[in-house]
């Protein structure tokens, strides 16, 4: 079964590749305090359709390059762009 992750696109500079940041919450074993850990994954985006800030789902696949092990699955939501000076 392939692993599926949900994260935010932090870069789309390379051709047909996106860098997705996945944030997970962990609990410290002794102090029981929760903290966030972020991990970056490179994913294959065949059509270059993802933009920075998009919330996406990626799925594990065979190695596509030295560091690329995931493929873009679907776009969950795209943030609304607000013009400067516009009141919402």
C-alpha positions, 0 to 999 in steps of 0.5 A, a space after each residue: 500500500 502506497 503512503 499518501 501525505 497531505 502538505 503545502 507546496 513550498 517551491 515549484 521552481 524545478 521543471 515537473 517537480 514540486 517541493 511539499 512541506 508536510 507538518 506533523 504534530 508530535 508529543 514529547 515522551 517525557 514532558 508530554 508537550 506537543 510540538 510541530 515537525 516539518 519535513 520536505 518531500 520532492 514530488 513529480 508534477 507532470 503538468 506543472 499545475 501546482 503553485 506555491 501555497 497550494 494544499 496538495 496530496 502526494 502519493 509514494 511511488 518508485 524512485 523517479 530520481 535521486 531524491 524524488 519518491 512521490 507523485 502529485 495526486 490531487 489539488 485539495 485547495 488553492 489559497 485565495 489571493 487578496 490584493 493589497 489595500 482590499 478589505 475583506 
